[in-house]
């Protein structure tokens, strides 16, 4: 499991480089009012949450399938509660940055959720003779 987690850590850091570069380019090109100043912190936030959830999912993969599904659903629920809490708290404190923040947050949410799901599905998929893992 440890080597799988280290491999995922490397993959998410490599994956995050173009995301961060795209965010930097957009920050220089787009008008300042369109870009949330929290964007770099949001990238680190999503990397952290994704790493944490992947760790617990890796631990659950070796258990019964039903246990894995329950763990996956619980982790997804916890992540959604954390995401909503972060959004609500930030928006209450910084209403002037609402639209850029929401757009940045939801874009990164989509990007990192797709990345995590692809990696988890790849990890849980059983190898077949025509599709060796």
Protein Blocks (a to p, Z undefined) as FASTA:
>chain_A
ZZmmmmmmmmmmmmmmmmmmmmmmmmmmpcfklpcfklmmmmmmmmmmmmmmmmmmmmmm
mmcfklmmmmmmmmmmmmmmmmmmmmmmmmmmmmmlmmmmmmmmmmmmmmmmmmmmmmmm
mmmpccdfklcZZ
